[in-house]
Amino acid sequence: MAKAKRIYRAHPHASFGDTEAAWIGQQFDEHGGELTPDTLVQLSKPKSSPGHSLFIWDDAEAGKLYRVELAKYHLRHLQIEIVDQGNKRAMRACFPVFHEDREAGAKRSHVAYDNILAAPDLARQVVEKAAHELKAWQSRYVLYKRVFGSVFSAIEELESELWPPQKRSIASRKTAKRKPAKKRRQSQKR
C-alpha cells in the first residue's frame, strides 16, 4: 500500500502561514518525526532559514513578549474555589474575552468568573471558545475515533443543538481580520 501524501499547513489561528508550516513539517520528516522546541529555534536561527521569521530575535522585544505570555499563563492557571452550603468546587477564575472599543477595535482581557456570568455577550464568547476547543480536541484525536466514538458523537450533537451558527462574535471577527504574522510584527515595531 502506498504511503499517503502528507501536506503540512498552518492552523487557521496560527501566527504563521503554510510556507512556514511546510518547512516545519519538513524538519519533522528530516528529524525522524520528532522535534524539540529548542531544536526548532536552533534550526530557525540562521537568517537564511525559512523559519527565521517565526521568531523575534531582538532579545529586549522577545523578553517583553515572553513576560506577556507568562502573564497569560498565570491568568489561565488561576483557580477559584467556591464553597456553597459546604460543597466545594474549583474552577477557572477568569476567562479571556474581547471587548469592543470604538477607537482601538476589539481589545482582549481576562474577566472574572462572576463578571462573565453577568454579561451575556461575554458568556457567549466563553461558550463559543469551549465549542472550538471541543472541535479542536476532536480533530487532535481523530485517529482514535474507535476509542472516543461516543465522545465524538456527543460533540457533534452539542454542536448542532447548542451552538447553531450565530452572528459572529467580537472574537471571531477579530480572528477573521487577523493580519499575517509578518505584518503583525511590522505593525508592532511602529
N, C-alpha and C positions, 0 to 999 in steps of 0.2 A: 504494500500500500504506500502510495506516495505521501511524503510529508506535506502537510498543509502549509500554504504560504502565510508568513507572518508579517503583518504591517503594523508598525508602531505609530500611534497617533497620540496627540495631546488631548487630555481630558478637556471638555468644554470650559471648565473653570480654571484651567492651568494658566500660569503666567508666561507660558512659552508656546511655541507653535509646533506644527507637525514636523518641520525640518529638524528642530532640536530633539523632538521625540524620536525620530528615526535614528538620529545619532546616538542617543542614549540607548535605544534598543540594540543598535549595532555593538555598543560597548558590552551589553549583556551577552550577546552572542559570542563576542570575541573573548569574554572572560568566563566562559563555561556556564553562563546563566546565573551568575552571582556577582553582585557589586555591593561594595560598602559605600556609604556617603563620602568617606574620606577618599576612596579611590576615584569617585566621580569628580570631586573637587580637584584632585591631582591631574586627572585626565583633561579637565577643563582649563587648567591654569595657563597653558601657552596661548598667546593672543591669536594664533592661527587655528586653534581648536574650535570646531563648531559649537562646543559647549561653553566657550568663554563668556558669551553674553548672558548666560544663565545666572551668573554670579556678579556680585558687587565686589570689586577688587580694592576699592578705597577703604582702608581699614576703619577710618573715622565714621564714614557713612554706613558701612556694614555693622559697626558696633552699635550705632544708634538704632538701626533697623532690628538688630538682634534683641536689644533691650525691649523694643516694642513687641516683638514676638514672645519674649519671656513674659511680658505683662499679659498678653493674650492667654498664654499657657496658664498663668496663675489664676486669671479670671475663670477660665474653663474648668479649673480643678477646685474652685471654691464651692464648698457644700454648705447647706443649711440643714440643721436638724429641727424638725417641727415636732413638738410634743403636744398632743391633744388628748385630753382625758386619759393620760397615762400611756397612750400609744405613741411610739416614736417612729419617725420615718426620715431618712436622709435623702436629700435631693440636691440637684444643682441649684446654686444660689442666684445665678444670673444667666442671662442669655444674650447672645449678640443679635442686634436688630438694627434696622436702618430707620432713620428719621428724615422726613422731608424738610429741607431747608431751602427756602426760596432763593437765597443768594449763593449758597455753596452746593446745592443739589442734595443728593442723599448722603447723610452722614451716619457712619456706623458707630455704635456704642454698645456697652453691655448694660442691661437693665435688670434690676432686681426682680425676683420671682413675683412679689406682690404687685409691682407695677405692671408686669406682663398680664397678670390676671385682670387688672382694671382697665386695660386698653385693648379692645377687640382687634385693631389693626396689628398691634404687636403680637397678640396671641396667635393671630392668623399666620404671621411670619414664622413663629416658632413651630406651628403645626406643619407649615409648608416645608420648613427645613427638615423636620422629622420625616416627612414623606420622602424627601430627596435622599435622606440618609438611609431609609429602608430600601429604596430602589438601588442605591449605591451598594449597600450590603448584598442585595440580591445579585447584582452584576459581579461583585467580587467573588461570590461563591457559586456561580452558575455551574461550575464543573461538578458541584456536589448536589445537584438537583435531586438525585436519588435519595440522599440523606435528608435534605431540607425541603423536600417537595411540599409538605403540608404548610411550612412557613411561607414558601413562595406563593402558594395559593392564597394564604391569608393576606399577604402583602398586596396581591393583585385585587382581592376583594375589597380591602380597605381603600385602595387607590380608586376603584370605580365607584364606591359608595360614599366614602367620607371626603375624598379630595377630587371632586369633579373639577374640570377646567374652570378657573375663575379669572376675574380681572387680575392682571399681573401685579404682583406686589412691588413695593419700592425696591426690595432686594432683587427680584428677578429683572426689573427694569435696569437697575444699576449694573447687574451682571451682563445683560444684553448690550449695554453701551460700553462695556469694558474695552479699553484700548489694549493692543498687543503689549507684551512685556517691555519690549524695547522702547515703545512710545511712552509707556508709563514711567520708565526710568528717566527718559529725557525730560518729561514734564516735571518730575520730582526734583531734578537738578536745578530748575529755574527758580 
